[in-house]
Amino acid sequence: MPAVHTRSNELAQEARKHMPGGVNSPVRAFRAVGGEPILFSSARGCRLLDVDGNEYIDLVGSWGPMILGHAYPQVVQAVQEAASRGLSFGATTEGEIRLAETVKQLVPSIELFRLVNSGTEACMSALRVARGFTGRDRIVKFAGCYHGHSDSLLVKAGSGALTLGVPDSSGIPSDIARNTLTLRFNDPDAVRDLFADEGDSIAAVILEPVVGNMGVVPPDQGFLQLLREETQRSGALLVFDEVMTGFRLAPGGAQELYQITPDLTCLGKILGGGLPLAGYGGRRDIMEVVAPLGPVYQAGTLSGNPVAVAAGLAMLKKLGNSPGLHDSLDNKGRLLEEGLQAAIAQYQAPARVQRVGSMLTIFFTTAAVTNFDAAQTCRTDLFAAFFQGMLAQGIYLPPSQFEAAFLSTAHTREDIQQIVEAATRVLADLKA
């Protein structure tokens, strides 16, 4: 029998009376896939339960943080114990010190680390530091990369902005946007040309080293190294936005996987174990421009919240003390990729799977997606039909063609087989 969503639909309609679009983040509104959004009541492991009692295998994982699955016992216990001691002090705690210490051990490029509350804050703050350190104003980003909703970065953005077809947000002063230079991802010639012409005016290059916010787009061989060389030559800083990839692709993130050392790194998602927590850090001489040591001001009342810190510390301790965990996740990702590719081939669907580690995307295009322009060739109508078909089969995918799906340690081989079998049935229906 098809799933019933009576209560979910009622709540979605009620939500629109109180919140813009009925949501607190745009992609949750299901505008890109149609239908009413699903409202959830609980989760455990790799499974979600909606308010009508329907169960789903989750491939969203709260957009990345749930690498150990939902309600992981050690993380939940750490949160409960921290909450019992007080929810917020507005002062430094030992937990913050231990979390920063752990981050530095896992990500050696980070010598000093500052906690904030969201990936948006982390990226915004890191670029302010880059400008303060270099004395330059211009920032380089890549079309389709999303680094949060701060004014200077909502230019040719990915994630929800790409999903909704409005990669440039209104409300951003042109005087701010003009200092953001946008290049095409995986285009080395454009990088060389820009640095030859404008290198001495560029404060920083920021990018997702593996893009997840236009779907999973890995860097071409040598592209990250080129960015490292050009920024060093010009005196600009290289900023890795590892909010999504940090601790997921390897204990030290994409920079460990690809052996590239950035000047500054932005972290989030897994860092908070599922609670609102993010941070930025890097070379000591750069981070020493941050107040109270230097002239670059950044502050936050709830930064380093003790409950979020406890969740993050429990999460990172598990990841840092589990040899083989990331190899296991990569194997699961490969198993899912191969199963989906086989289903695509069986029904000659105009689709392809792109994956790095435990992140993957089913793109409804036959061309390799290497940049924003290639992503724009996707058949979003086919993805929407595929999404709804998978939802009916009890598989919860990201409700956007231009987002990454995530596996966790809680997903089993049986779960992956169930996902592949569901995809096979849905692709057969689309073919018909």
MARKENU-32549 format. One record per residue (C-alpha): y, x, z; residue number from 1. Coordinates in steps of 0.25 Angstrom, whole numbers. Example, Ala and Ser with C-alpha at 12.3 -4.5 7.8 and 13.67 -1.06 7.14 Angstrom:
// residues 2
SITE     yy     xx     zz  num
SITE    -18     49     31    1
SITE     -4     55     29    2
// end
This chain:
// residues 432
SITE     yy     xx     zz  num
SITE      0      0      0    1
SITE     14      5     -3    2
SITE     22     10      9    3
SITE     32     -1     15    4
SITE     46      4     18    5
SITE     52     -8     24    6
SITE     58     -2     37    7
SITE     62     10     29    8
SITE     69      2     19    9
SITE     76     -6     30   10
SITE     81      6     37   11
SITE     86     13     24   12
SITE     94      1     21   13
SITE    100      0     36   14
SITE    103     15     35   15
SITE    112     13     23   16
SITE    121      5     32   17
SITE    123     16     41   18
SITE    122     29     33   19
SITE    127     33     19   20
SITE    115     30     10   21
SITE    107     27     23   22
SITE    104     42     25   23
SITE    110     54     31   24
SITE    106     63     20   25
SITE    107     58      5   26
SITE     93     62      0   27
SITE     86     53     10   28
SITE     92     41      3   29
SITE     81     41     -8   30
SITE     92     40    -18   31
SITE     85     50    -27   32
SITE     71     43    -27   33
SITE     75     28    -25   34
SITE     70     18    -15   35
SITE     74     17      0   36
SITE     72     30      9   37
SITE     61     31     19   38
SITE     64     31     33   39
SITE     55     39     42   40
SITE     51     37     57   41
SITE     42     49     60   42
SITE     35     62     54   43
SITE     24     71     59   44
SITE     18     83     51   45
SITE     20     80     36   46
SITE     21     65     37   47
SITE     32     55     38   48
SITE     32     41     44   49
SITE     42     31     39   50
SITE     48     19     47   51
SITE     38     10     40   52
SITE     26     18     44   53
SITE     23     25     31   54
SITE     18     39     31   55
SITE     22     50     21   56
SITE     18     65     19   57
SITE     32     71     20   58
SITE     37     82     10   59
SITE     51     82     15   60
SITE     49     87     28   61
SITE     64     83     32   62
SITE     68     91     20   63
SITE     61    104     25   64
SITE     62    106     40   65
SITE     48    101     43   66
SITE     40    113     38   67
SITE     30    111     50   68
SITE     30     96     48   69
SITE     36     85     56   70
SITE     36     84     71   71
SITE     30     98     72   72
SITE     25     98     87   73
SITE     32    111     91   74
SITE     45    108     85   75
SITE     45     94     91   76
SITE     42    100    105   77
SITE     53    110    103   78
SITE     63     99    100   79
SITE     58     90    112   80
SITE     59    102    122   81
SITE     73    106    116   82
SITE     78     92    117   83
SITE     74     90    131   84
SITE     83    102    135   85
SITE     95     96    128   86
SITE     99     92    114   87
SITE    112    101    112   88
SITE    120    111    120   89
SITE    131    116    111   90
SITE    127    130    115   91
SITE    118    141    112   92
SITE    103    140    116   93
SITE     92    150    116   94
SITE     85    141    105   95
SITE     96    145     95   96
SITE     94    160     98   97
SITE     79    158     96   98
SITE     80    150     83   99
SITE     90    160     77  100
SITE     81    172     82  101
SITE     69    165     75  102
SITE     77    162     62  103
SITE     81    177     61  104
SITE     66    181     63  105
SITE     62    172     51  106
SITE     74    174     42  107
SITE     77    189     44  108
SITE     90    188     35  109
SITE     96    180     46  110
SITE    102    189     57  111
SITE    112    179     63  112
SITE    109    164     63  113
SITE    118    152     66  114
SITE    112    138     68  115
SITE    118    125     62  116
SITE    113    111     60  117
SITE    110    109     46  118
SITE    108    116     33  119
SITE    121    112     28  120
SITE    128    119     39  121
SITE    120    131     38  122
SITE    123    133     23  123
SITE    138    129     25  124
SITE    139    139     36  125
SITE    132    150     29  126
SITE    142    149     18  127
SITE    154    149     27  128
SITE    148    162     33  129
SITE    146    168     19  130
SITE    161    165     15  131
SITE    166    170     28  132
SITE    158    183     27  133
SITE    161    186     13  134
SITE    175    181     12  135
SITE    172    173      0  136
SITE    172    158     -4  137
SITE    162    156    -15  138
SITE    148    151    -13  139
SITE    137    151    -23  140
SITE    126    140    -23  141
SITE    116    135    -33  142
SITE    115    121    -39  143
SITE    105    112    -33  144
SITE    105    120    -20  145
SITE    109    112     -8  146
SITE    115    119      5  147
SITE    120    107     13  148
SITE    132     98     11  149
SITE    143    107     14  150
SITE    155    106      4  151
SITE    153    119     -3  152
SITE    138    117     -5  153
SITE    138    103    -11  154
SITE    140    109    -25  155
SITE    128    107    -34  156
SITE    119    104    -22  157
SITE    105    100    -21  158
SITE     97     91    -12  159
SITE    103     77    -10  160
SITE    115     81    -18  161
SITE    106     84    -30  162
SITE     97     72    -28  163
SITE    109     62    -28  164
SITE    115     69    -40  165
SITE    128     73    -34  166
SITE    126     88    -32  167
SITE    141     89    -29  168
SITE    146     81    -17  169
SITE    160     74    -17  170
SITE    168     77     -5  171
SITE    168     92     -8  172
SITE    182     98    -10  173
SITE    182    106    -23  174
SITE    189    118    -16  175
SITE    176    120     -8  176
SITE    166    117    -20  177
SITE    173    127    -29  178
SITE    169    139    -20  179
SITE    154    135    -22  180
SITE    148    141    -35  181
SITE    135    135    -40  182
SITE    125    142    -48  183
SITE    111    138    -54  184
SITE     99    141    -45  185
SITE     90    152    -52  186
SITE    101    156    -61  187
SITE    102    171    -60  188
SITE    112    173    -71  189
SITE    122    163    -65  190
SITE    121    170    -52  191
SITE    124    184    -58  192
SITE    136    178    -66  193
SITE    142    171    -54  194
SITE    141    184    -46  195
SITE    147    193    -57  196
SITE    159    183    -58  197
SITE    161    178    -44  198
SITE    153    187    -35  199
SITE    164    192    -26  200
SITE    169    178    -23  201
SITE    155    173    -18  202
SITE    152    172     -3  203
SITE    138    167     -4  204
SITE    127    162    -13  205
SITE    119    151     -6  206
SITE    106    145    -11  207
SITE     93    139     -7  208
SITE     83    151    -10  209
SITE     73    140    -14  210
SITE     80    128    -18  211
SITE     75    115    -11  212
SITE     87    106    -13  213
SITE     85    103    -28  214
SITE     70    103    -26  215
SITE     63    116    -24  216
SITE     68    127    -33  217
SITE     64    141    -31  218
SITE     72    153    -34  219
SITE     68    161    -47  220
SITE     63    175    -45  221
SITE     75    184    -42  222
SITE     85    173    -40  223
SITE     87    175    -25  224
SITE     87    190    -27  225
SITE     98    189    -37  226
SITE    106    181    -28  227
SITE    104    191    -17  228
SITE    108    203    -26  229
SITE    121    196    -31  230
SITE    126    191    -18  231
SITE    124    205    -12  232
SITE    131    211    -24  233
SITE    143    202    -23  234
SITE    144    202     -7  235
SITE    141    187     -7  236
SITE    130    181      3  237
SITE    117    175     -1  238
SITE    114    163      7  239
SITE    100    156      7  240
SITE    100    142     11  241
SITE     86    141     17  242
SITE     88    128     24  243
SITE     76    123     17  244
SITE     68    136     14  245
SITE     71    143     27  246
SITE     57    144     35  247
SITE     50    136     24  248
SITE     47    145     13  249
SITE     44    156     23  250
SITE     47    159     37  251
SITE     60    166     32  252
SITE     63    156     21  253
SITE     65    158      6  254
SITE     72    172      9  255
SITE     59    177     15  256
SITE     51    171      3  257
SITE     60    177     -7  258
SITE     63    189      0  259
SITE     79    188     -1  260
SITE     88    190     10  261
SITE    100    181     10  262
SITE    113    184     18  263
SITE    113    170     25  264
SITE    103    160     27  265
SITE    104    145     30  266
SITE     92    138     37  267
SITE     89    124     41  268
SITE     78    113     40  269
SITE     66    121     46  270
SITE     75    129     55  271
SITE     78    116     63  272
SITE     63    111     63  273
SITE     68     97     58  274
SITE     81     96     67  275
SITE     95     99     62  276
SITE     96    114     62  277
SITE    100    125     52  278
SITE    106    139     52  279
SITE    112    150     44  280
SITE    111    165     46  281
SITE    111    178     40  282
SITE    116    193     40  283
SITE    122    196     54  284
SITE    135    201     47  285
SITE    137    188     40  286
SITE    133    179     51  287
SITE    143    186     60  288
SITE    155    180     53  289
SITE    150    166     60  290
SITE    158    162     72  291
SITE    159    166     83  292
SITE    156    180     77  293
SITE    165    178     65  294
SITE    175    169     58  295
SITE    165    159     51  296
SITE    165    147     59  297
SITE    153    138     60  298
SITE    149    129     72  299
SITE    140    117     76  300
SITE    139    109     88  301
SITE    124    107     87  302
SITE    121    120     80  303
SITE    109    126     87  304
SITE    105    113     93  305
SITE     94    116    103  306
SITE     84    105     98  307
SITE     85    109     84  308
SITE     84    124     87  309
SITE     71    121     95  310
SITE     65    114     83  311
SITE     69    125     74  312
SITE     64    136     83  313
SITE     50    129     85  314
SITE     49    127     70  315
SITE     53    142     66  316
SITE     44    147     77  317
SITE     32    140     71  318
SITE     36    145     57  319
SITE     38    159     61  320
SITE     25    159     69  321
SITE     16    153     58  322
SITE     11    164     48  323
SITE      6    157     36  324
SITE     14    144     38  325
SITE     22    146     25  326
SITE     11    151     17  327
SITE      3    138     21  328
SITE     16    130     17  329
SITE     16    137      4  330
SITE      2    134      1  331
SITE      4    119      4  332
SITE     16    119     -5  333
SITE      8    126    -16  334
SITE     -3    115    -14  335
SITE      6    104    -15  336
SITE     13    110    -27  337
SITE      0    112    -35  338
SITE     -4     98    -32  339
SITE      9     92    -37  340
SITE      9    101    -49  341
SITE     -5     96    -53  342
SITE     -1     81    -51  343
SITE     11     84    -60  344
SITE      3     91    -71  345
SITE     -8     80    -70  346
SITE      2     69    -74  347
SITE     12     78    -82  348
SITE     23     74    -73  349
SITE     37     80    -76  350
SITE     37     87    -63  351
SITE     35    101    -56  352
SITE     34    106    -42  353
SITE     42    117    -37  354
SITE     39    124    -24  355
SITE     42    135    -15  356
SITE     33    136     -2  357
SITE     33    122      5  358
SITE     45    117     -3  359
SITE     42    109    -16  360
SITE     48     99    -26  361
SITE     42     91    -37  362
SITE     53     91    -48  363
SITE     52     81    -59  364
SITE     55     90    -70  365
SITE     46     99    -78  366
SITE     56    111    -78  367
SITE     56    121    -68  368
SITE     67    118    -58  369
SITE     75    131    -55  370
SITE     89    126    -53  371
SITE     98    113    -52  372
SITE     98    111    -67  373
SITE     83    110    -68  374
SITE     82    101    -56  375
SITE     91     91    -63  376
SITE     81     89    -74  377
SITE     71     83    -64  378
SITE     67     68    -66  379
SITE     73     62    -53  380
SITE     67     48    -57  381
SITE     53     54    -57  382
SITE     55     61    -44  383
SITE     60     48    -38  384
SITE     47     41    -43  385
SITE     38     52    -38  386
SITE     45     51    -24  387
SITE     43     37    -23  388
SITE     29     38    -28  389
SITE     26     49    -17  390
SITE     33     41     -6  391
SITE     24     29     -9  392
SITE     12     39     -8  393
SITE     17     43      6  394
SITE     23     56      2  395
SITE     38     59      6  396
SITE     45     68     -4  397
SITE     59     72     -4  398
SITE     67     60    -10  399
SITE     74     69    -20  400
SITE     69     77    -32  401
SITE     78     88    -28  402
SITE     72     91    -14  403
SITE     61    100     -9  404
SITE     48     94     -3  405
SITE     42    102      9  406
SITE     29    104     15  407
SITE     26    107     29  408
SITE     15    113     37  409
SITE     11     99     41  410
SITE      7     96     26  411
SITE     -8     98     24  412
SITE    -16    100     12  413
SITE    -20     85     13  414
SITE     -6     81     13  415
SITE     -3     89      1  416
SITE    -14     83     -6  417
SITE     -9     69     -3  418
SITE      4     73     -8  419
SITE     -2     78    -21  420
SITE    -10     66    -23  421
SITE      2     57    -21  422
SITE     10     64    -31  423
SITE     -2     63    -41  424
SITE     -2     48    -40  425
SITE     13     47    -41  426
SITE     14     56    -53  427
SITE      3     48    -59  428
SITE     11     35    -57  429
SITE     24     42    -63  430
SITE     16     46    -75  431
SITE     11     32    -77  432
// end
